[in-house]
Amino acid sequence: GRAAHGACWLGGSALQGMLVFGGRTAEGRNNECWLLEGVQAGGVCSWRELDTSGVPCARSFHSLTELKSPQGREFASVFGGIDANNRHLNDLHLLNTSTLSWARVAATAAPDGRGCAAVSLQGGSDLILFGGSSCWSDEAGATKFYSETFQISLAKLLKVIDVTSISTSDTPATAIVASQPQKGIQGLSGASATPREPALHEMPSA
């Protein structure tokens, strides 16, 4: 068994079922990737471990969210969590479900490292991130808690992947990133993460 893993539903042509990534077992945190198949068929469900490339580091208390490109390519995104050394992470990774390859979306001015953040999908390619916690201690657990909201827009990045027919593994993380002067991050393809107050600021156009 395991706990503090990420899970999301995949319903594309490449993979169908519940995707599970990472989590913690009796042996510690891991970066395994599993798919629960057979749920839609109503028959016997079975687990299959996926052999992925460029896999993110072991972690728990992260988020796992499904999203699609404009042409319908399906991806799973992993954000943050706590690594094997109890460090809080603020990295973002995309899994191409067709090629089973991961790629990191590097960024400047990203949210602080955190675990237990809530991440949901908006409009097919925007991730909305809320809250989370960090500053872990063995005695007290998490000691810092966040109430900010971020919008992470991946629309232009996914459009570039569609237009060029490249997989995430074909795109170096450094090619995806460019800095933005003030709040938020801006990617070469328009990927952005901008902090939003509870009242929700107007977002700059991507």
C-alpha positions as CSV (number, residue, x, y, z in Angstrom):
1,G,0.0,0.0,0.0
2,R,0.9,3.6,-0.2
3,A,-0.3,7.1,0.9
4,A,0.1,10.7,-0.1
5,H,0.2,9.8,-3.8
6,G,-1.2,11.7,-6.8
7,A,-4.0,10.4,-8.9
8,C,-6.0,11.5,-11.9
9,W,-8.3,10.0,-14.5
10,L,-7.1,9.5,-18.1
11,G,-9.6,8.9,-20.9
12,G,-7.6,9.4,-24.1
13,S,-6.8,7.1,-26.8
14,A,-3.3,6.2,-25.4
15,L,-4.2,5.4,-21.8
16,Q,-7.6,4.8,-20.1
17,G,-8.0,4.4,-16.4
18,M,-6.8,6.0,-13.1
19,L,-3.2,7.1,-13.2
20,V,-1.2,7.0,-9.9
21,F,2.2,8.6,-9.4
22,G,4.5,8.6,-6.5
23,G,3.5,8.5,-2.9
24,R,5.0,7.0,0.2
25,T,5.2,3.3,1.2
26,A,6.9,1.5,4.1
27,E,10.1,1.8,2.2
28,G,9.9,5.6,1.7
29,R,8.8,7.9,-1.1
30,N,8.9,6.7,-4.7
31,N,8.3,7.9,-8.3
32,E,6.5,4.9,-9.6
33,C,3.8,5.4,-12.2
34,W,0.8,3.0,-12.2
35,L,-2.4,2.7,-14.3
36,L,-5.6,1.1,-13.0
37,E,-7.3,-0.3,-16.1
38,G,-10.7,-2.0,-16.7
39,V,-12.8,0.4,-14.8
40,Q,-14.9,1.6,-17.7
41,A,-15.4,-1.9,-19.1
42,G,-17.1,-2.9,-15.8
43,G,-15.0,-6.1,-15.7
44,V,-12.0,-7.1,-13.6
45,C,-9.8,-4.1,-12.8
46,S,-6.0,-4.6,-13.0
47,W,-2.9,-2.5,-12.2
48,R,-0.1,-2.0,-14.7
49,E,3.2,-0.2,-13.9
50,L,4.1,2.2,-16.7
51,D,7.7,2.4,-17.9
52,T,8.2,6.1,-18.4
53,S,11.3,8.1,-19.3
54,G,12.6,11.3,-17.7
55,V,10.6,10.5,-14.6
56,P,10.5,13.2,-11.8
57,C,12.1,12.5,-8.5
58,A,10.4,10.5,-5.8
59,R,7.8,12.5,-3.9
60,S,4.6,12.5,-1.9
61,F,1.9,15.1,-1.1
62,H,2.1,16.4,-4.7
63,S,-0.7,17.1,-7.2
64,L,-1.5,15.1,-10.4
65,T,-3.8,16.6,-13.0
66,E,-5.0,15.6,-16.5
67,L,-5.0,18.1,-19.3
68,K,-5.1,18.1,-23.1
69,S,-3.6,20.1,-26.0
70,P,-5.9,21.9,-28.5
71,Q,-5.6,18.9,-30.8
72,G,-6.6,16.4,-28.1
73,R,-3.2,15.1,-27.0
74,E,-3.5,14.0,-23.4
75,F,-1.0,14.9,-20.6
76,A,-0.7,14.5,-16.9
77,S,0.9,17.3,-14.9
78,V,2.7,16.8,-11.6
79,F,3.4,19.8,-9.3
80,G,5.3,20.1,-6.1
81,G,5.2,17.7,-3.1
82,I,7.9,16.6,-0.7
83,D,11.0,14.7,-1.9
84,A,13.0,11.8,-0.3
85,N,15.0,14.4,1.7
86,N,11.9,16.1,3.1
87,R,12.4,19.1,0.9
88,H,9.3,20.9,-0.5
89,L,9.3,21.1,-4.2
90,N,7.9,23.7,-6.7
91,D,8.6,21.9,-9.9
92,L,6.1,21.2,-12.7
93,H,6.4,18.1,-15.0
94,L,4.3,17.0,-17.9
95,L,3.8,13.3,-18.9
96,N,3.0,12.7,-22.6
97,T,0.6,9.8,-22.3
98,S,1.3,8.7,-25.9
99,T,5.1,8.5,-25.6
100,L,5.2,7.9,-21.8
101,S,7.9,10.6,-21.6
102,W,8.2,13.2,-18.9
103,A,9.6,16.7,-19.3
104,R,10.1,19.5,-16.7
105,V,8.6,22.9,-17.4
106,A,11.2,25.1,-15.8
107,A,10.2,28.5,-14.6
108,T,11.3,31.6,-12.8
109,A,9.2,33.2,-10.1
110,A,7.3,30.0,-9.5
111,P,5.3,29.4,-6.3
112,D,7.2,28.5,-3.2
113,G,7.9,24.8,-2.7
114,R,4.9,23.1,-1.1
115,G,3.0,20.0,-0.6
116,C,-0.8,19.3,-0.2
117,A,-1.7,22.1,-2.7
118,A,-5.1,21.7,-4.4
119,V,-4.7,21.9,-8.2
120,S,-7.6,21.8,-10.7
121,L,-8.0,22.2,-14.4
122,Q,-9.7,25.2,-15.9
123,G,-10.5,25.6,-19.6
124,G,-8.6,22.5,-20.7
125,S,-5.0,23.9,-20.3
126,D,-4.9,26.2,-17.3
127,L,-4.0,24.8,-13.8
128,I,-5.5,26.6,-10.8
129,L,-3.4,26.1,-7.7
130,F,-4.5,27.0,-4.2
131,G,-2.9,26.7,-0.8
132,G,-0.5,24.0,0.4
133,S,2.0,23.8,3.2
134,S,5.7,23.6,3.8
135,C,8.5,24.0,6.5
136,W,8.3,20.4,7.6
137,S,9.5,19.2,11.0
138,D,9.4,15.6,12.3
139,E,7.8,16.8,15.5
140,A,5.1,19.2,14.2
141,G,4.7,18.3,10.6
142,A,4.1,21.2,8.3
143,T,4.5,24.6,10.0
144,K,3.8,27.0,7.2
145,F,0.5,27.3,5.4
146,Y,-0.4,29.1,2.2
147,S,-3.7,30.8,1.2
148,E,-2.6,32.2,-2.2
149,T,-4.0,31.2,-5.6
150,F,-2.0,30.7,-8.8
151,Q,-3.1,30.3,-12.4
152,I,-0.6,28.3,-14.5
153,S,-1.4,28.7,-18.2
154,L,0.0,26.0,-20.5
155,A,-2.1,26.8,-23.5
156,K,0.8,28.1,-25.7
157,L,3.1,25.4,-24.7
158,L,0.6,22.7,-25.7
159,K,-0.2,24.5,-28.9
160,V,3.5,24.5,-29.8
161,I,3.6,20.7,-29.2
162,D,0.7,20.3,-31.5
163,V,2.0,22.5,-34.3
164,T,5.5,21.0,-34.3
165,S,4.4,17.4,-33.6
166,I,7.1,17.2,-30.8
167,S,6.8,15.2,-27.7
168,T,7.7,16.6,-24.3
169,S,10.9,14.6,-24.2
170,D,12.0,16.3,-27.5
171,T,11.8,19.8,-25.8
172,P,14.6,20.7,-23.4
173,A,13.3,22.3,-20.2
174,T,15.6,25.3,-20.9
175,A,13.8,25.9,-24.2
176,I,10.5,26.3,-22.5
177,V,11.4,29.0,-20.1
178,A,11.8,32.7,-20.3
179,S,11.5,35.1,-17.4
180,Q,8.8,37.7,-16.8
181,P,9.7,41.0,-15.1
182,Q,7.1,41.2,-12.3
183,K,4.7,38.7,-10.9
184,G,4.5,35.2,-12.4
185,I,6.4,33.3,-15.0
186,Q,6.3,33.4,-18.8
187,G,7.4,30.5,-21.0
188,L,8.7,30.6,-24.6
189,S,5.4,29.1,-25.6
190,G,3.3,31.2,-23.2
191,A,3.2,29.0,-20.1
192,S,2.6,31.3,-17.2
193,A,2.0,31.1,-13.5
194,T,0.6,34.2,-11.9
195,P,-0.4,34.7,-8.2
196,R,-4.0,35.6,-7.6
197,E,-5.4,37.1,-4.5
198,P,-8.7,35.7,-3.1
199,A,-10.5,38.4,-5.1
200,L,-8.8,37.1,-8.3
201,H,-6.7,39.7,-10.1
202,E,-7.2,40.4,-13.8
203,M,-4.7,38.2,-15.7
204,P,-2.3,39.5,-18.3
205,S,-3.0,38.1,-21.8
206,A,-1.0,35.0,-22.7
